[in-house]
Amino acid sequence: MITRREFLQASLAASAVYGASGFGNWSRLAAQQALTQDQLLQFDDFGNVTLIHITDIHAQLKPLYFREPEWNIGVGDAKGQPPHVVGPAFLDMFGIKPGTPEAYALTYQDFQALAKSYGRMGGMDRVATVVKAIRATRPDALLLDGGDTWQGSYTCLKTAGQDVVNVMNLLKPDAMTSHFEFTLGIDRVTEIVETLDFPFLGANIFDAEWEEPAYEPYKIFERGGARIAVIGQAFPYMPIANPSWLFPNLSFGIREERMAEVVQEVRDAGADLVVLLSHNGFDVDKKLAGRVPGIDVILTGHTHDALPEPVLVGQTILIASGSNGKFVSRIDLDVREGKMMGFRHKLIPIFSDVITPDAEVAAAIEAERAPFKAELEEVLGQTDSLLYRRGNFNGTWDDLILNALIEEREADIALSPGFRWGPSLLSGQPITREDLYSCTAITYPNAYRSEMTGEMLHTILEDVADNLFNPDPYYQQGGDMVRVGGMAYSIDVTRPQGSRLTNLTMLKTGEALDPAKTYVVSGWASINPDTEGPAIYDLVEAYIKRKGTIALDPNASVAVTGI
Amino acid sequence: MTLSRRKALTLGLGGLAFAAIPGLSLASTVEELTAAFTAGATAATDGITLTTPEIAENGNTVPVSVDAPGAVAILLIASGNPEPAVATFTFGPAAGRQFAATRIRLAKTQDVIAMAKMADGSIKQAQATVKVTIGGCGG
């Protein structure tokens, strides 16, 4: 093994990691107030191996607005560390000026105004242009998809993932891993996987009965004169965070010992470079990197973080490539003598108005959408508020959903899951059916109405809060806090489970939540089988149509301390 | 001839001397269980590996395994269960490996404790927190 000092010297000398990496270029572009495709793609080839990473697309084939989080609290050792840095602090940390394209892409401030200046981001046709351009200079480049690809849009739901599969196949990925894919149901996943020209990797996916590996753990590629092992790691808490009845015979988990075994296995097989294509979530990967030796690169996913520079843990570099097609990461590596000697990295922002769509992929996307055109484009209403979801606590998209649940289901309290997917809409935009589905399209959509005691509700909120704020990343599930309507609370994120939430108050009456009293609660995305109620997208559609225009009051129902 | 997995497991169990703790009509506390097992010896933390999921996928059947090379007995405790005693595995001299795997029911989030008694009477201990969660809001 090379020492950390040697490693840093190698990378600094050979690639001038920070000085000449993507971010310096971005700042210059901002100064020029001009963006071109050539500038976005500009990259001085380095080393002999190239990785292209994209993750958490959530079936978003078309360009979109996606506001990055205003709240992304890190607890324990993660406090104040990337990716738990947002807004102005993020700009300071990475030397970005406010109001620039990169500030718009990576932070939330002035989102509405900057979105109008810099336009939508993403689009798989634009991503295809970037991938093809990289492959033109680096034909051996590996395209690795971190999963959460086959879920999240109207057309994906209606075609059971086929539209995204067809489009992604044109990009020719070399491997992928998974999370929401399994919510299509195991039979459908198996059906799709059998058609893929690339492996669907998951070292941590096991047969639940026999505890035997259920999917290929890794694939070794010969590229650029090096043997590159790509190990896949699916979302560890699949049967806990999503309905296990959709994939009843599978077990997941972090399985750190298994990862160590697989890394050893690929090293023994002669791998010069070990890449972990992960859907663990950033903090889990960061902990894993410090405990499992021998991984050179972790391509992180699940927590939707976008970082302009890699995070180093020992000799492992962690890459965070964002979500929803907003970014593609390119990592060039110098791999010699069985070692990673240095790297150069760029987080490429997919400004949809700057990057020319790839004609073939653009046509394929339109062909997938054509049968659904009328349904997709139907306008349900208009929003006078900026609608966004991402953030540790209530976002406006979920405020809208919560209001709809309370009204349509005549509930005292509403709950909406802390999903991190779901694009944003600017105030003044129409809300189409496609927009609504991009924030609600799941295969277990029933909006339940049930009775819960105040005590039970408090227990549920504490349980979810611990999934987010447990100081040990291995106990975090990677979603955001469940959104609550009809109720306010205070939360001290530093407290242990059971004592984080206080001042639980009913908004309607101003009374404290009574542990003994029974309340009517409505919510969606229950993981229990046989959940009854209308589909969430039908319920919210009826609500938006009835309201006509959506205008949300500022939400001050959650008071956060301990940050 | 291919040995089926089921047969192999059966054989494997035959090779191990497996003994559920007898006569537990009254729940013993964690302290009572460990005191009886260790006979007062202080536990070391090396040489024993306890493998559990961090978060249980199903609290009713949580896979747990303990590897303690050289052990003559392994005690498994679910510290937060109404009945903390889970099992004691004993290994005879012919045992090829001092390893035990089983599935246990966990009533709530708690520490699972494994203790191994070595041939010289020394004790090794490992523990891990297994979270039993309501779940359902990840993504």
Contacts between the chains, C-beta under 8 A, distances in Angstrom:
chain1	res1	chain2	res2	distance
A	179	B	139	7.9
A	180	B	139	7.1
A	208	B	57	7.7
A	210	B	5	6.3
A	211	B	63	6.4
A	212	B	5	7.9
A	235	B	138	7.7
A	237	B	55	6.1
A	237	B	135	7.4
A	237	B	138	5.8
A	239	B	57	4.4
A	239	B	58	7.5
A	240	B	55	5.8
A	240	B	57	6.0
A	240	B	133	6.1
A	240	B	135	3.9
A	240	B	136	7.6
A	240	B	138	7.1
A	241	B	135	5.8
A	241	B	136	6.6
A	241	B	137	6.8
A	241	B	138	2.6
A	241	B	139	6.3
A	242	B	138	6.9
A	242	B	139	7.3
A	244	B	57	7.0
A	244	B	58	7.8
A	251	B	57	5.9
A	251	B	63	7.8
A	252	B	57	7.2
A	253	B	53	4.8
A	253	B	54	7.3
A	253	B	55	8.0
A	253	B	57	7.3
A	254	B	53	7.9
A	254	B	54	6.1
A	257	B	49	7.9
A	257	B	51	6.0
A	417	B	136	7.1
A	417	B	137	4.3
A	417	B	138	7.9
A	417	B	139	6.3
A	418	B	137	5.0
A	418	B	138	7.6
A	418	B	139	7.1
A	419	B	139	4.1
A	420	B	139	6.4
A	421	B	139	6.8
A	459	B	134	7.6
A	460	B	134	5.8
A	463	B	133	5.7
A	463	B	134	4.5
A	463	B	135	7.8
A	464	B	134	7.6
A	464	B	137	5.0
A	466	B	131	7.7
A	466	B	133	7.6
A	467	B	133	6.7
A	467	B	135	7.7
A	467	B	137	7.0
A	467	B	138	6.9
A	472	B	54	7.9
A	474	B	54	4.5
A	475	B	54	5.6
A	475	B	55	6.3
A	475	B	129	7.7
A	475	B	131	5.6
A	477	B	55	7.5
A	477	B	135	7.5
A	477	B	137	7.8
A	477	B	138	4.1
A	478	B	138	5.9
A	478	B	139	8.0
A	479	B	137	5.4
A	479	B	138	4.0
A	479	B	139	5.0
A	482	B	137	4.7
A	497	B	109	7.6
A	525	B	136	7.1
A	525	B	137	7.4
A	525	B	139	7.9
A	526	B	136	6.4
A	527	B	135	6.2
A	527	B	136	4.2
